[in-house]
Amino acid sequence: MQRLLYYLLYPILWLTSILPMWLLYFKSSCLYIITYYIIGYRKNVVKNNLKLVFPEKSSEAINHIAKEFYKHLCDVIFETIKSLTISEKEINKRFQFENLDLLEHLYQKDKSVLLMCGHYASWEWSGILTKHMKFKGFAVYKKLDNPYFDALVKKIRGRFGAEIITNKKIVPLLYRNAKKNLKSLTLILSDQTPKRNAYKHRDTFMGIDVPVFTGTEELAKKLDFATVYLKVKKVKRGYYKASFELLAENPKEYADFEITRKFLTEIEKQIQDEPKYYLWSHKRWKHRLKN
């Protein structure tokens, strides 16, 4: 059944991916109307998250942010599909990097990097970074139940040279690479929600007390990897700019959870500035402390 589903859907995805961007964004606008006004996909989750984080905002403001978020979400869906066939030239035009000299500095200092990223703006096109650096590139993902779509996700995200590794295999791999003195850069989506009773630390995220992942910080300290925040901004529809914010070049010099706090602060700034580009459909605050 899983194979049949894959063989039915893959041709549709591929044919969609070869369409010009202007037509994909037209389809995205149509999907927005269906998703927001007809299906109402996770609308309660989105609005409840926004009300929780922005209690001072009016209902009109919350509704406006929600609508803008759904428009962006639909764009990301079609941009992800486009990743199947997008050319290197095209993606370099649409996803540009600033201050790459920071990565070069760390490479020359013989430091591997854990690149911490949030579900903000665009993370699917960040794989093109592999073409702009000397590090061996890795990206962490959660394995899908359907093995055919799991292979497809790895193929899409690894098109430009990055090696896509599951969250269960990345730690031993990085340990082996460190012993071989292989300098690597590993992209990790670091604003995930830990499972209940499976975390070591709580902190505030957008002013709400929640459990937070600390594994990236702990790994950085054990392997002496630098930690960097990937700051992605949406310039306009279909165009992004990414820059790098150094969190810790020598992580062992920092107190426990300080690096995690620095990461949270960076993504909070972006959410405060332009909340419509955060992934509000994710139940990020489901394990919050409740009064």
Stockholm file with secondary structure:
# STOCKHOLM 1.0

chainA/1-291         MQRLLYYLLYPILWLTSILPMWLLYFKSSCLYIITYYIIGYRKNVVKNNLKLVFPEKSSEAINHIAKEFYKHLCDVIFETIKSLTISEKEINKRFQFENLDLLEHLYQKDKSVLLMCGHYASWEWSGILTKHMKFKGFAVYKKLDNPYFDALVKKIRGRFGAEIITNKKIVPLLYRNAKKNLKSLTLILSDQTPKRNAYKHRDTFMGIDVPVFTGTEELAKKLDFATVYLKVKKVKRGYYKASFELLAENPKEYADFEITRKFLTEIEKQIQDEPKYYLWSHKRWKHRLKN
#=GR chainA/1-291 SS CHHHHHHHHHHHHHHHHTSCHHHHHHHHHHHHIIIIIIICTTHHHHHHHHHHHCTTSCHHHHHHHHHHHHHHHHHHHHHHHHTTTCCHHHHHHHEEECCTHHHHHHHHTTCCEEEEECSBSCSGGGGGGGGGCSSEEEEEECCCSSHHHHHHHHHHHTTTSCEEEETTTHHHHHHHHHHTTCCEEEEEECCCCCCTTCCSEEEEETTEEEEECCHHHHHHHHHTCEEEEEEEEEEETTEEEEEEEEEESSGGGSCTTHHHHHHHHHHHHHHHHCGGGBCTTSCTTTTCCCC
#=GC SS_cons         CHHHHHHHHHHHHHHHHTSCHHHHHHHHHHHHIIIIIIICTTHHHHHHHHHHHCTTSCHHHHHHHHHHHHHHHHHHHHHHHHTTTCCHHHHHHHEEECCTHHHHHHHHTTCCEEEEECSBSCSGGGGGGGGGCSSEEEEEECCCSSHHHHHHHHHHHTTTSCEEEETTTHHHHHHHHHHTTCCEEEEEECCCCCCTTCCSEEEEETTEEEEECCHHHHHHHHHTCEEEEEEEEEEETTEEEEEEEEEESSGGGSCTTHHHHHHHHHHHHHHHHCGGGBCTTSCTTTTCCCC
//
